[in-house]
């Protein structure tokens, strides 16, 4: 594992000129959090699990077999 100080991380991002990309990524994660909170409050367990499986399958590389590479414990923790 590599650990960076704040200054090292900022320098890395600036050298790679990926500030805008990083900001878009962070904003998308913030939006995902809002959706997840809404789903947890308003959807039934089966619906949340179906969304989880679709998200995991959708993250696979193009052409990959549709699998959910998670243990039952991981699925249970994710859908709680």
N, C-alpha and C positions, 0 to 999 in steps of 0.2 A: 504494500500500500504506500502511496506517495501522499505526503501532506504538504500543502502550500500555505504560506502566510497570506494574509489579505493582499499585501503589496505584490507578492509573487503571482497570485491569481490575476489581479488587475493587469499586471504587466503581460502575462501570458495572453489574456483576452485581447489586449491592445495590439500586441505583436501579430496576432492572428487575424486582427481586424474582424472580430466576430461579435462585437458589442450588440449590434442590432439583432443578430440571430439569437444571442443569449437572452436578450430582453423579450423577444417573441416567445421563446421557450418558457421563460418564467411566467409570462402572462398566461400562456396556455395552461400551465400547471395550476395557476390560481383559479382560472375558470373551471378546470376539472374539479377542483375542490368544492366549488359551489354546487356543481352538478351532483357530485357524490353525496354531499350533505342533503340535497333535495331528494335524491333517490333513496337514501337511508330513511328519511322521514316519511316518504310517500309511497314507496313501492313495497310489494310483498317480497318475501325472501326468494321465492322462485324467480321473480322478475329481476331482482338484483343479481342472482346467480347467472341467469341467461345473459344479462349485460356484461358480466365479468367474463364469461366464456367467449362472447363475441369480441370483446376487447383483446383478450389474450390471443385468440385465433387471428384477429386482424393485425396483430403486431408481428406475426410470423413473416419471414421472407416470402416474396412472390414465388408461387409454385410449390411451396412447402405443403406437406400433408396437414390437414386441419386437426391439430392436436392441442390438448391443454396439458402442458408439462408441469403440472402441479400435483402435490400430494393432497389427500383428502383433508389433512390438517391445514394446509395452505388455503385450500378452497374455503373451508369453514371460517378461517380467520379473515379472509377477504370479503366474505358475504355477510359478516356479522354487522 
